[in-house]
Amino acid sequence: MKWRFTSVVVLSCVGLLLPNQASANKQYVASLGESNWTVTIDTPIECRLEHDVPGYGQASFTSRASKDMNLDFSLDMQRPMGETAQVSLLSMPADWMPGEPARYMDQLKFFKQFNGYVGGQTAWAMLSELEAGRFPTFSFKDWRRQRQQVDVALSAVAFGSPYNEFSRCLNKLLPYAFEDISFTVLRYQENSDELTKASRQRLTQIAEFVRYSDDIDLVLVATYSDARGTREANQQMSERRAKKLRDYFTSLGLPEDRITVEAYGERRPIADNDNPIGRSKNRRVVISLGRTLL
């Protein structure tokens, strides 16, 4: 199917072309047979929906585990912008929507030598337009041929089913990010290598994130005890706690050489050991996670 803009509105703020000028546009959009949307990542820590724009590049919507709802759109261009450009984001009607007008969505800036990026509410709005059968379209001047307008459109053809799959993934994202668990202090029950109930729940959150992350390359575990009892007994208890956590992280699939444990016993207290509250604070484990920077 040869895709074309079926109607054009004149908006001075975005400089849209008049109908008799539309033929001068260089258009990139998937045809009816080419349009394909695919969920390429579906885990509790990341969801990604991708779409190829033939001859131009790849578009992707990505959302990650976080306390807040988030969505990023990236347009990975085969030939990055040669200069920073103002870009108009429009919602264009499909061929099967006669009489429907184009709609202005946002004014963006694509930076030289970087992929195009849209975030936040505008990215969510793009999904809504696609769901309605419309074509979100980036319109800008070609940096190599300044008189030519370039239109890069996302096709709504075959969008529905992959979008439903993507939405299901969004609903399963963990409500916390790596930054929320990368440094954690957990507490132990008295004279035991068992964590408190709240700390067990927190450890489960850490485990859930680690299980689905392939970029966590370091886990540092430091265990401590209170000063009640003999120094030797406290050191042994601290070592049991450390070993138990090493085994736990190994069971999640982390290689042993990426797990470093240290048992400090009653050394390095952070509170007074002469009262129950202070001893409770000293019976702790500090877990630090490191990840590969891309």
BELFENZI-V971880 format. One record per pair of residues at least 4 apart in sequence whose ideal C-beta (glycine too) atoms are under 8 Angstrom apart, sorted by sequence separation. I is the first residue (numbers start at 1). J is the second residue. D is the distance in Angstrom with one decimal. If there is no record, write none. Layout:
BEGIN
i=I j=J d=D
i=I j=J d=D
END
This chain:
BEGIN
i=11 j=15 d=7.7
i=17 j=21 d=4.1
i=18 j=22 d=7.5
i=21 j=25 d=7.8
i=30 j=34 d=4.1
i=31 j=35 d=6.9
i=43 j=47 d=7.6
i=53 j=57 d=5.7
i=66 j=70 d=5.4
i=77 j=81 d=7.0
i=81 j=85 d=5.8
i=93 j=97 d=3.8
i=110 j=114 d=7.3
i=118 j=122 d=5.2
i=119 j=123 d=5.6
i=120 j=124 d=7.4
i=121 j=125 d=6.2
i=122 j=126 d=6.7
i=123 j=127 d=7.1
i=124 j=128 d=6.6
i=125 j=129 d=6.4
i=126 j=130 d=6.5
i=127 j=131 d=6.3
i=128 j=132 d=6.5
i=130 j=134 d=6.9
i=142 j=146 d=6.9
i=155 j=159 d=7.5
i=158 j=162 d=7.4
i=159 j=163 d=5.4
i=160 j=164 d=6.5
i=161 j=165 d=6.7
i=162 j=166 d=6.2
i=163 j=167 d=6.3
i=164 j=168 d=6.7
i=165 j=169 d=6.7
i=166 j=170 d=6.6
i=167 j=171 d=6.7
i=168 j=172 d=6.8
i=169 j=173 d=7.2
i=176 j=180 d=4.1
i=177 j=181 d=7.9
i=178 j=182 d=5.6
i=188 j=192 d=6.2
i=195 j=199 d=3.9
i=196 j=200 d=7.0
i=197 j=201 d=6.8
i=198 j=202 d=6.5
i=199 j=203 d=6.3
i=200 j=204 d=6.6
i=201 j=205 d=6.9
i=202 j=206 d=6.8
i=203 j=207 d=6.3
i=204 j=208 d=6.4
i=205 j=209 d=6.7
i=206 j=210 d=6.1
i=207 j=211 d=6.0
i=208 j=212 d=7.2
i=209 j=213 d=6.0
i=229 j=233 d=4.6
i=230 j=234 d=6.8
i=231 j=235 d=6.3
i=232 j=236 d=6.5
i=233 j=237 d=6.4
i=234 j=238 d=6.4
i=235 j=239 d=6.4
i=236 j=240 d=6.5
i=237 j=241 d=6.5
i=238 j=242 d=6.4
i=239 j=243 d=6.3
i=240 j=244 d=6.3
i=241 j=245 d=6.6
i=242 j=246 d=6.4
i=243 j=247 d=6.4
i=244 j=248 d=6.4
i=245 j=249 d=6.5
i=246 j=250 d=6.3
i=247 j=251 d=6.4
i=248 j=252 d=7.2
i=250 j=254 d=6.2
i=254 j=258 d=5.4
i=255 j=259 d=7.7
i=264 j=268 d=5.5
i=269 j=273 d=6.0
i=274 j=278 d=6.7
i=275 j=279 d=7.0
i=276 j=280 d=6.2
i=277 j=281 d=6.8
i=278 j=282 d=6.5
i=279 j=283 d=6.5
i=11 j=16 d=5.6
i=17 j=22 d=5.4
i=30 j=35 d=4.0
i=41 j=46 d=5.0
i=42 j=47 d=6.2
i=53 j=58 d=7.0
i=118 j=123 d=4.9
i=129 j=134 d=4.4
i=130 j=135 d=7.8
i=141 j=146 d=5.6
i=176 j=181 d=6.3
i=188 j=193 d=7.0
i=189 j=194 d=5.0
i=195 j=200 d=4.8
i=229 j=234 d=5.7
i=249 j=254 d=5.0
i=254 j=259 d=5.9
i=273 j=278 d=5.7
i=10 j=16 d=6.1
i=30 j=36 d=7.1
i=41 j=47 d=6.2
i=52 j=58 d=5.6
i=53 j=59 d=6.0
i=63 j=69 d=7.7
i=64 j=70 d=6.3
i=110 j=116 d=4.6
i=129 j=135 d=7.7
i=130 j=136 d=6.5
i=141 j=147 d=7.9
i=142 j=148 d=4.5
i=188 j=194 d=6.9
i=189 j=195 d=7.2
i=210 j=216 d=5.6
i=228 j=234 d=7.7
i=250 j=256 d=5.8
i=271 j=277 d=7.2
i=272 j=278 d=3.7
i=273 j=279 d=5.5
i=9 j=16 d=6.4
i=17 j=24 d=7.0
i=41 j=48 d=3.9
i=51 j=58 d=7.2
i=52 j=59 d=7.8
i=63 j=70 d=5.7
i=93 j=100 d=3.6
i=110 j=117 d=7.7
i=129 j=136 d=5.3
i=141 j=148 d=7.2
i=142 j=149 d=7.3
i=188 j=195 d=5.9
i=189 j=196 d=5.9
i=209 j=216 d=8.0
i=227 j=234 d=6.8
i=266 j=273 d=7.6
i=271 j=278 d=3.7
i=8 j=16 d=5.6
i=10 j=18 d=6.9
i=17 j=25 d=6.4
i=39 j=47 d=7.2
i=40 j=48 d=5.0
i=50 j=58 d=6.1
i=51 j=59 d=4.6
i=63 j=71 d=5.0
i=93 j=101 d=7.2
i=108 j=116 d=7.6
i=118 j=126 d=6.7
i=141 j=149 d=6.2
i=142 j=150 d=5.0
i=187 j=195 d=6.8
i=188 j=196 d=6.8
i=195 j=203 d=6.3
i=226 j=234 d=7.3
i=271 j=279 d=7.6
i=8 j=17 d=6.5
i=39 j=48 d=6.9
i=40 j=49 d=7.6
i=50 j=59 d=6.9
i=51 j=60 d=7.4
i=62 j=71 d=7.3
i=63 j=72 d=7.4
i=93 j=102 d=6.9
i=140 j=149 d=7.3
i=141 j=150 d=7.2
i=186 j=195 d=5.5
i=187 j=196 d=4.8
i=210 j=219 d=7.6
i=225 j=234 d=4.1
i=250 j=259 d=6.6
i=269 j=278 d=7.8
i=273 j=282 d=6.2
i=8 j=18 d=6.9
i=39 j=49 d=5.5
i=40 j=50 d=5.1
i=50 j=60 d=4.6
i=61 j=71 d=6.2
i=62 j=72 d=4.9
i=92 j=102 d=5.3
i=108 j=118 d=6.5
i=126 j=136 d=4.5
i=139 j=149 d=6.3
i=140 j=150 d=5.7
i=186 j=196 d=7.7
i=225 j=235 d=7.6
i=246 j=256 d=7.5
i=249 j=259 d=5.2
i=271 j=281 d=4.0
i=8 j=19 d=5.7
i=38 j=49 d=7.3
i=39 j=50 d=7.9
i=49 j=60 d=6.7
i=50 j=61 d=8.0
i=61 j=72 d=7.3
i=62 j=73 d=7.8
i=91 j=102 d=6.8
i=139 j=150 d=7.1
i=187 j=198 d=7.5
i=188 j=199 d=7.5
i=270 j=281 d=5.8
i=271 j=282 d=5.6
i=37 j=49 d=6.2
i=38 j=50 d=5.4
i=48 j=60 d=5.8
i=49 j=61 d=4.5
i=61 j=73 d=5.4
i=62 j=74 d=7.0
i=90 j=102 d=5.4
i=91 j=103 d=4.2
i=106 j=118 d=7.6
i=138 j=150 d=8.0
i=139 j=151 d=5.1
i=187 j=199 d=5.0
i=225 j=237 d=5.2
i=270 j=282 d=6.3
i=37 j=50 d=7.2
i=38 j=51 d=7.7
i=48 j=61 d=7.0
i=49 j=62 d=7.9
i=60 j=73 d=7.1
i=90 j=103 d=6.6
i=91 j=104 d=7.9
i=138 j=151 d=7.2
i=139 j=152 d=8.0
i=186 j=199 d=3.8
i=225 j=238 d=4.8
i=246 j=259 d=5.5
i=269 j=282 d=4.8
i=8 j=22 d=6.5
i=37 j=51 d=5.0
i=48 j=62 d=4.8
i=59 j=73 d=7.1
i=60 j=74 d=5.2
i=90 j=104 d=6.1
i=91 j=105 d=5.5
i=108 j=122 d=7.9
i=137 j=151 d=5.5
i=138 j=152 d=4.6
i=224 j=238 d=6.3
i=270 j=284 d=7.6
i=36 j=51 d=6.9
i=47 j=62 d=7.0
i=59 j=74 d=7.3
i=89 j=104 d=7.9
i=90 j=105 d=6.1
i=137 j=152 d=6.8
i=138 j=153 d=7.7
i=223 j=238 d=4.7
i=246 j=261 d=4.9
i=35 j=51 d=7.7
i=36 j=52 d=6.4
i=46 j=62 d=6.8
i=47 j=63 d=5.0
i=59 j=75 d=5.4
i=60 j=76 d=7.0
i=88 j=104 d=7.3
i=89 j=105 d=4.4
i=106 j=122 d=4.8
i=137 j=153 d=4.2
i=186 j=202 d=6.0
i=223 j=239 d=7.7
i=225 j=241 d=7.9
i=245 j=261 d=6.6
i=266 j=282 d=7.3
i=5 j=22 d=6.0
i=46 j=63 d=7.4
i=47 j=64 d=7.9
i=58 j=75 d=7.7
i=59 j=76 d=7.5
i=89 j=106 d=4.5
i=105 j=122 d=6.6
i=136 j=153 d=7.1
i=137 j=154 d=7.5
i=186 j=203 d=6.2
i=4 j=22 d=7.7
i=34 j=52 d=7.5
i=46 j=64 d=5.1
i=57 j=75 d=6.1
i=58 j=76 d=4.6
i=89 j=107 d=7.4
i=135 j=153 d=4.5
i=136 j=154 d=4.9
i=184 j=202 d=6.2
i=223 j=241 d=4.2
i=243 j=261 d=7.3
i=45 j=64 d=6.5
i=46 j=65 d=7.0
i=57 j=76 d=4.9
i=88 j=107 d=6.1
i=89 j=108 d=5.7
i=106 j=125 d=7.9
i=135 j=154 d=6.1
i=223 j=242 d=4.5
i=242 j=261 d=4.2
i=5 j=25 d=8.0
i=34 j=54 d=5.6
i=40 j=60 d=7.8
i=45 j=65 d=4.3
i=57 j=77 d=4.3
i=87 j=107 d=7.5
i=88 j=108 d=7.7
i=105 j=125 d=6.1
i=135 j=155 d=6.2
i=242 j=262 d=6.9
i=30 j=51 d=7.4
i=41 j=62 d=7.7
i=44 j=65 d=6.5
i=56 j=77 d=6.6
i=57 j=78 d=4.9
i=86 j=107 d=6.7
i=87 j=108 d=4.5
i=105 j=126 d=7.4
i=135 j=156 d=5.9
i=181 j=202 d=8.0
i=221 j=242 d=6.0
i=242 j=263 d=4.4
i=30 j=52 d=6.6
i=53 j=75 d=7.8
i=56 j=78 d=6.4
i=86 j=108 d=7.6
i=87 j=109 d=6.7
i=116 j=138 d=6.6
i=134 j=156 d=6.1
i=184 j=206 d=6.4
i=223 j=245 d=7.2
i=241 j=263 d=7.1
i=4 j=27 d=7.5
i=30 j=53 d=6.3
i=31 j=54 d=7.6
i=55 j=78 d=7.8
i=86 j=109 d=6.1
i=87 j=110 d=5.1
i=133 j=156 d=4.8
i=3 j=27 d=7.2
i=29 j=53 d=6.7
i=30 j=54 d=5.7
i=85 j=109 d=7.2
i=105 j=129 d=7.4
i=130 j=154 d=6.3
i=132 j=156 d=7.7
i=181 j=205 d=6.1
i=221 j=245 d=4.9
i=239 j=263 d=4.2
i=28 j=53 d=5.3
i=29 j=54 d=7.9
i=84 j=109 d=6.4
i=85 j=110 d=5.4
i=131 j=156 d=7.9
i=181 j=206 d=5.0
i=221 j=246 d=6.7
i=238 j=263 d=4.0
i=3 j=29 d=4.6
i=28 j=54 d=7.0
i=84 j=110 d=7.0
i=103 j=129 d=7.9
i=130 j=156 d=4.9
i=238 j=264 d=6.2
i=239 j=265 d=8.0
i=3 j=30 d=7.9
i=28 j=55 d=5.5
i=84 j=111 d=5.0
i=129 j=156 d=7.9
i=238 j=265 d=4.5
i=3 j=31 d=6.5
i=28 j=56 d=3.9
i=84 j=112 d=4.8
i=110 j=138 d=7.8
i=126 j=154 d=7.3
i=131 j=159 d=7.1
i=181 j=209 d=5.7
i=221 j=249 d=7.6
i=235 j=263 d=6.7
i=237 j=265 d=7.7
i=238 j=266 d=7.9
i=2 j=31 d=7.0
i=81 j=110 d=5.1
i=83 j=112 d=5.2
i=87 j=116 d=7.1
i=89 j=118 d=7.1
i=130 j=159 d=5.1
i=131 j=160 d=7.5
i=176 j=205 d=6.4
i=1 j=31 d=5.0
i=81 j=111 d=6.9
i=82 j=112 d=6.6
i=108 j=138 d=7.6
i=110 j=140 d=7.0
i=219 j=249 d=5.3
i=235 j=265 d=3.6
i=1 j=32 d=3.4
i=81 j=112 d=5.5
i=82 j=113 d=8.0
i=103 j=134 d=7.7
i=105 j=136 d=7.0
i=174 j=205 d=7.6
i=178 j=209 d=6.7
i=234 j=265 d=4.7
i=235 j=266 d=7.5
i=1 j=33 d=7.3
i=80 j=112 d=7.5
i=81 j=113 d=6.9
i=131 j=163 d=6.2
i=234 j=266 d=4.4
i=80 j=113 d=4.9
i=81 j=114 d=7.3
i=89 j=122 d=6.9
i=130 j=163 d=7.0
i=176 j=209 d=7.5
i=80 j=114 d=6.5
i=100 j=134 d=8.0
i=174 j=208 d=6.3
i=231 j=265 d=6.7
i=75 j=110 d=7.9
i=80 j=115 d=7.0
i=81 j=116 d=7.8
i=174 j=209 d=6.5
i=178 j=213 d=7.5
i=219 j=254 d=6.3
i=231 j=266 d=6.2
i=97 j=133 d=7.0
i=127 j=163 d=7.1
i=190 j=226 d=7.9
i=89 j=126 d=7.7
i=96 j=133 d=7.6
i=97 j=134 d=7.5
i=188 j=225 d=7.9
i=191 j=228 d=7.7
i=77 j=115 d=6.2
i=91 j=129 d=4.5
i=190 j=228 d=7.9
i=191 j=229 d=7.6
i=216 j=254 d=7.3
i=221 j=259 d=7.0
i=223 j=261 d=7.3
i=76 j=115 d=5.0
i=77 j=116 d=6.7
i=94 j=133 d=5.7
i=210 j=249 d=7.1
i=219 j=258 d=6.3
i=221 j=260 d=7.0
i=222 j=261 d=7.6
i=223 j=262 d=7.4
i=227 j=266 d=4.4
i=75 j=115 d=5.8
i=94 j=134 d=6.6
i=218 j=258 d=5.6
i=219 j=259 d=4.8
i=220 j=260 d=5.2
i=221 j=261 d=4.3
i=222 j=262 d=4.9
i=223 j=263 d=5.1
i=224 j=264 d=5.1
i=225 j=265 d=5.4
i=226 j=266 d=6.5
i=245 j=285 d=6.5
i=74 j=115 d=5.2
i=75 j=116 d=3.5
i=93 j=134 d=6.0
i=94 j=135 d=6.1
i=207 j=248 d=7.5
i=211 j=252 d=5.4
i=217 j=258 d=5.6
i=219 j=260 d=7.1
i=220 j=261 d=8.0
i=221 j=262 d=7.2
i=223 j=264 d=6.8
i=224 j=265 d=7.2
i=225 j=266 d=5.2
i=74 j=116 d=6.9
i=75 j=117 d=7.6
i=92 j=134 d=6.5
i=93 j=135 d=7.6
i=207 j=249 d=8.0
i=210 j=252 d=5.3
i=211 j=253 d=7.1
i=216 j=258 d=7.8
i=218 j=260 d=7.2
i=220 j=262 d=7.9
i=222 j=264 d=6.3
i=224 j=266 d=7.4
i=227 j=269 d=6.8
i=245 j=287 d=7.5
i=74 j=117 d=5.8
i=91 j=134 d=4.8
i=92 j=135 d=4.5
i=224 j=267 d=7.4
i=226 j=269 d=7.6
i=242 j=285 d=7.8
i=73 j=117 d=7.0
i=91 j=135 d=7.2
i=92 j=136 d=7.8
i=193 j=237 d=6.7
i=210 j=254 d=6.8
i=224 j=268 d=6.3
i=241 j=285 d=6.2
i=72 j=117 d=7.1
i=73 j=118 d=4.1
i=91 j=136 d=5.8
i=92 j=137 d=4.8
i=203 j=248 d=7.7
i=207 j=252 d=5.7
i=224 j=269 d=7.5
i=228 j=273 d=7.0
i=72 j=118 d=7.7
i=73 j=119 d=7.1
i=90 j=136 d=7.5
i=91 j=137 d=7.3
i=191 j=237 d=7.4
i=227 j=273 d=3.9
i=72 j=119 d=5.3
i=89 j=136 d=6.6
i=90 j=137 d=4.8
i=193 j=240 d=4.7
i=226 j=273 d=5.5
i=71 j=119 d=7.2
i=89 j=137 d=7.3
i=193 j=241 d=4.7
i=71 j=120 d=7.3
i=73 j=122 d=8.0
i=89 j=138 d=6.0
i=90 j=139 d=6.0
i=70 j=120 d=8.0
i=73 j=123 d=4.3
i=88 j=138 d=7.4
i=89 j=139 d=7.9
i=72 j=123 d=6.4
i=87 j=138 d=5.2
i=88 j=139 d=4.6
i=193 j=244 d=5.5
i=228 j=279 d=6.1
i=71 j=123 d=4.4
i=87 j=139 d=6.9
i=88 j=140 d=7.0
i=226 j=278 d=7.8
i=227 j=279 d=7.4
i=71 j=124 d=5.6
i=73 j=126 d=6.2
i=87 j=140 d=4.4
i=188 j=241 d=6.6
i=226 j=279 d=3.8
i=86 j=140 d=6.7
i=226 j=280 d=7.7
i=85 j=140 d=4.9
i=227 j=282 d=7.1
i=71 j=127 d=7.5
i=85 j=141 d=6.6
i=226 j=282 d=4.3
i=225 j=282 d=6.9
i=226 j=283 d=5.1
i=85 j=143 d=6.3
i=224 j=282 d=6.0
i=225 j=283 d=5.9
i=224 j=283 d=7.0
i=83 j=143 d=4.6
i=224 j=284 d=5.2
i=82 j=143 d=4.3
i=92 j=153 d=6.4
i=223 j=284 d=7.7
i=224 j=285 d=7.2
i=61 j=123 d=6.7
i=81 j=143 d=6.3
i=82 j=144 d=6.6
i=94 j=156 d=6.2
i=223 j=285 d=4.7
i=224 j=286 d=7.8
i=75 j=138 d=6.9
i=94 j=157 d=8.0
i=222 j=285 d=6.7
i=221 j=285 d=6.3
i=222 j=286 d=4.6
i=61 j=126 d=7.7
i=221 j=286 d=7.6
i=61 j=127 d=6.6
i=220 j=286 d=7.8
i=221 j=287 d=5.7
i=220 j=287 d=7.2
i=219 j=287 d=6.9
i=220 j=288 d=4.2
i=219 j=288 d=7.5
i=220 j=289 d=7.8
i=218 j=288 d=7.9
i=219 j=289 d=5.9
i=220 j=290 d=7.5
i=218 j=289 d=7.0
i=219 j=290 d=7.7
i=16 j=88 d=7.4
i=218 j=290 d=3.5
i=15 j=88 d=7.3
i=216 j=289 d=5.7
i=217 j=290 d=6.0
i=218 j=291 d=7.9
i=14 j=88 d=4.0
i=16 j=90 d=7.4
i=216 j=290 d=7.1
i=217 j=291 d=6.4
i=216 j=291 d=5.0
i=217 j=292 d=5.4
i=14 j=90 d=7.2
i=215 j=291 d=4.8
i=216 j=292 d=8.0
i=75 j=152 d=7.0
i=215 j=292 d=4.3
i=213 j=291 d=7.1
i=210 j=289 d=7.4
i=215 j=294 d=7.4
i=206 j=287 d=6.5
i=206 j=289 d=7.5
i=203 j=287 d=7.9
i=6 j=92 d=7.7
i=7 j=93 d=6.2
i=16 j=102 d=7.1
i=5 j=92 d=5.4
i=6 j=93 d=5.3
i=6 j=94 d=7.3
i=6 j=95 d=5.9
i=190 j=279 d=7.4
i=14 j=104 d=5.9
i=190 j=280 d=7.7
i=195 j=285 d=7.8
i=3 j=94 d=7.9
i=4 j=95 d=7.0
i=6 j=97 d=6.5
i=13 j=104 d=7.5
i=3 j=95 d=7.0
i=6 j=98 d=6.5
i=7 j=99 d=7.1
i=9 j=101 d=5.2
i=7 j=100 d=6.4
i=9 j=102 d=4.9
i=11 j=104 d=5.6
i=14 j=107 d=6.8
i=187 j=280 d=6.4
i=190 j=283 d=6.9
i=1 j=95 d=7.3
i=6 j=100 d=7.1
i=7 j=101 d=5.5
i=8 j=102 d=5.8
i=9 j=103 d=7.8
i=13 j=107 d=7.3
i=187 j=281 d=7.6
i=189 j=283 d=7.8
i=7 j=102 d=6.1
i=9 j=104 d=7.7
i=59 j=154 d=5.6
i=188 j=283 d=4.2
i=56 j=152 d=5.5
i=187 j=283 d=6.1
i=188 j=284 d=6.9
i=5 j=102 d=6.9
i=187 j=284 d=5.7
i=188 j=285 d=7.2
i=186 j=284 d=6.5
i=53 j=152 d=6.0
i=185 j=284 d=5.5
i=186 j=285 d=5.0
i=53 j=153 d=7.5
i=185 j=285 d=7.4
i=53 j=154 d=7.2
i=185 j=286 d=5.5
i=186 j=287 d=6.8
i=184 j=286 d=7.4
i=185 j=287 d=7.9
i=51 j=154 d=5.9
i=183 j=286 d=7.6
i=184 j=287 d=4.8
i=51 j=155 d=7.3
i=183 j=287 d=7.6
i=184 j=288 d=8.0
i=61 j=166 d=7.1
i=183 j=288 d=5.4
i=29 j=135 d=6.9
i=63 j=169 d=8.0
i=182 j=288 d=6.8
i=183 j=289 d=7.7
i=63 j=170 d=5.7
i=66 j=173 d=7.5
i=182 j=289 d=4.7
i=65 j=173 d=4.9
i=67 j=175 d=6.0
i=181 j=289 d=6.8
i=182 j=290 d=7.9
i=64 j=173 d=7.2
i=65 j=174 d=4.0
i=66 j=175 d=7.5
i=67 j=176 d=6.1
i=182 j=291 d=7.8
i=63 j=173 d=6.5
i=65 j=175 d=7.4
i=66 j=176 d=7.1
i=67 j=177 d=6.9
i=65 j=176 d=6.4
i=66 j=177 d=4.5
i=178 j=289 d=7.2
i=65 j=177 d=5.6
i=49 j=162 d=6.2
i=64 j=177 d=6.9
i=65 j=178 d=7.8
i=67 j=180 d=7.0
i=178 j=291 d=6.5
i=25 j=139 d=8.0
i=49 j=163 d=7.0
i=26 j=142 d=6.5
i=49 j=166 d=4.3
i=47 j=166 d=5.9
i=35 j=155 d=4.0
i=34 j=155 d=7.9
i=35 j=156 d=8.0
i=37 j=158 d=6.1
i=26 j=148 d=5.7
i=28 j=150 d=7.4
i=29 j=151 d=7.7
i=35 j=157 d=3.7
i=36 j=158 d=6.3
i=37 j=159 d=5.3
i=47 j=169 d=3.7
i=16 j=139 d=7.2
i=24 j=147 d=7.7
i=25 j=148 d=7.5
i=26 j=149 d=7.1
i=27 j=150 d=7.9
i=28 j=151 d=7.1
i=29 j=152 d=7.5
i=35 j=158 d=5.1
i=39 j=162 d=5.7
i=42 j=165 d=7.2
i=47 j=170 d=5.6
i=24 j=148 d=6.4
i=25 j=149 d=4.7
i=26 j=150 d=4.9
i=27 j=151 d=4.8
i=28 j=152 d=4.8
i=29 j=153 d=4.0
i=31 j=155 d=8.0
i=35 j=159 d=7.8
i=38 j=162 d=6.1
i=14 j=139 d=7.3
i=24 j=149 d=6.6
i=25 j=150 d=7.2
i=26 j=151 d=7.2
i=28 j=153 d=7.0
i=29 j=154 d=7.8
i=30 j=155 d=4.4
i=32 j=157 d=5.7
i=37 j=162 d=3.9
i=25 j=151 d=5.2
i=27 j=153 d=7.1
i=29 j=155 d=5.7
i=37 j=163 d=7.0
i=39 j=165 d=4.8
i=43 j=169 d=7.8
i=47 j=173 d=6.5
i=30 j=157 d=7.1
i=39 j=166 d=5.3
i=42 j=169 d=4.7
i=46 j=173 d=7.8
i=41 j=169 d=8.0
i=44 j=172 d=5.5
i=45 j=173 d=7.1
i=44 j=173 d=6.1
i=45 j=174 d=6.0
i=39 j=169 d=6.5
i=44 j=174 d=4.9
i=3 j=135 d=7.6
i=5 j=137 d=8.0
i=17 j=149 d=6.0
i=65 j=209 d=7.1
i=5 j=151 d=7.5
i=3 j=153 d=7.0
i=3 j=155 d=7.1
i=44 j=208 d=6.6
i=45 j=209 d=6.1
i=45 j=212 d=4.8
i=44 j=212 d=5.6
i=45 j=213 d=6.2
i=43 j=212 d=4.5
END
